[in-house]
Every structure is written in C-alpha cells, then in structure tokens.
Amino acid sequence: MKPYLTIGMLVISNIFMTFAWYGQLHLRGQRWFDTLPQLLVIVFCWSIAFFEYIFLVPANRIGFQGNGGPFTLFQLKIIQEVVSLTVFTVFALTFFKTETFRWNHLMAFVCMVMAVYFIFKK
C-alpha cells in the first residue's frame, strides 16, 4: 500500500508543481494576469506550489525506507523525476497546442524508464 500511496501523492504533487511553474505561462494574454506585477505573479505561483509541498513532503516521508517505507532516497528521486516528466508532458501537450511530442522526447522517456530499472537493480 505504501508504494502506491507514495507514487499517487507524488503524482498529485507534480500536478500542482507543473501548474505553479508552467501554468502561469499559459495565462499570458489574460488581461487580469498580464496586468499583475512580477511580484504578484510569483506570489500567485507560490500559492499553487504550496499545495505541491502538502503532498510532496508526506509522500517522501511515507515512501522513504528510513521511515519504514519501501524506497531508498535514490529510488524516491528517480520516481519523482519520471512522474514529473510524465505530468509535464501531458500538461504541455494539453495546454500548449504549439508543442509537439517528437522522437527525441520519446527517447528521453526511454532513458528515464531505464533509470528506474537500474535504480531498482540490486
């Protein structure tokens, strides 16, 4: 149960992270957003990122072997990176119609999957 809970919380965390980091780029052209000073854009993004940490911190605590979880520190990080790139790809293709998924992106994902394989190899 802990592996699924950890990964699920990492997915939710990364959804918030992606919206905080890149969602504001999609808001360009919205009159209310374009008039905000840079400081308020930062505060806006950090208010979204706050929810990232609500899920990220417990996910790492639950998943870490040192706390009775199933994953080593390195495994947690690699899982988080794969989740992050997957969530980002779905976000970019859904919200930014100008982006296309190319063969080199696929190869990068293959490399990440290989990283997961090797990090779990004993």
C-alpha positions in Angstrom: 0.0 0.0 0.0 2.8 2.4 0.8 4.4 2.3 -2.7 1.0 3.2 -4.3 0.3 5.9 -1.8 3.7 7.4 -2.3 3.5 7.4 -6.1 -0.1 8.7 -6.0 0.9 11.6 -3.8 3.9 12.3 -6.0 1.6 12.5 -9.0 -0.7 14.9 -7.2 2.3 16.9 -6.0 3.7 17.2 -9.5 0.4 18.3 -11.0 0.4 21.3 -8.6 4.1 21.9 -9.3 3.6 21.9 -13.0 0.7 24.3 -12.8 2.7 26.6 -10.5 5.8 26.6 -12.6 4.4 26.5 -16.1 0.7 27.3 -15.8 1.4 31.0 -15.5 2.9 30.8 -19.0 -0.5 29.7 -20.3 -2.2 32.6 -18.6 -0.3 35.0 -20.8 -2.8 37.1 -22.7 -5.4 37.0 -19.9 -6.0 40.7 -19.2 -6.2 40.2 -15.4 -3.0 38.3 -15.4 -0.9 40.4 -17.7 -1.5 43.5 -15.5 -0.1 41.8 -12.4 3.3 43.0 -11.3 6.1 40.3 -11.3 6.0 40.0 -7.5 2.3 39.2 -7.6 2.9 36.6 -10.3 5.5 35.0 -8.0 3.1 35.0 -5.1 0.3 33.6 -7.3 2.7 30.7 -8.4 3.9 30.1 -4.8 0.3 29.9 -3.6 -0.2 27.0 -6.0 3.2 25.4 -5.2 2.2 25.4 -1.5 -0.2 22.5 -2.4 2.7 20.7 -4.1 4.5 20.6 -0.7 1.4 19.4 1.1 1.6 16.2 -1.0 5.4 16.0 -1.7 6.6 16.1 1.9 4.3 13.3 3.2 4.9 11.2 0.0 8.7 11.3 0.7 8.2 10.6 4.4 5.8 7.7 3.7 8.0 6.3 0.9 11.4 6.6 2.5 13.0 3.4 3.8 14.4 5.2 6.8 10.8 5.9 7.9 9.6 2.3 7.2 8.7 2.9 3.5 9.6 0.8 0.5 12.0 3.2 -1.3 15.6 4.3 -0.9 16.4 8.0 -1.2 17.7 7.5 -4.8 14.7 5.5 -5.8 12.4 8.2 -4.5 14.2 10.8 -6.5 14.1 8.8 -9.8 10.4 8.0 -9.3 9.7 11.7 -8.7 11.6 12.7 -11.9 9.7 10.2 -14.0 6.4 11.3 -12.5 7.4 14.9 -13.1 8.3 14.5 -16.7 5.2 12.4 -17.4 2.9 15.0 -15.8 4.7 17.8 -17.6 4.4 16.1 -21.0 0.6 15.6 -20.5 0.3 19.2 -19.4 2.4 20.6 -22.3 0.5 18.7 -24.9 -2.9 19.5 -23.4 -2.4 23.2 -22.6 0.2 24.3 -25.1 -1.1 23.4 -28.5 2.1 24.7 -30.1 4.2 21.9 -28.5 4.7 18.6 -30.3 5.9 15.3 -29.0 8.9 14.2 -31.0 11.1 11.1 -31.3 13.8 12.7 -29.1 11.2 13.2 -26.3 10.3 9.5 -26.6 14.0 8.5 -26.4 14.4 10.7 -23.3 11.5 8.9 -21.7 13.0 5.6 -22.6 16.2 6.7 -20.8 14.2 7.7 -17.7 12.5 4.3 -17.7 15.9 2.7 -17.9 17.0 4.9 -15.0 14.1 3.5 -12.9 15.1 -0.1 -13.9 18.7 0.5 -12.9 17.9 2.3 -9.6 15.8 -0.7 -8.5 18.5 -3.2 -9.6 20.3 -4.7 -6.6 
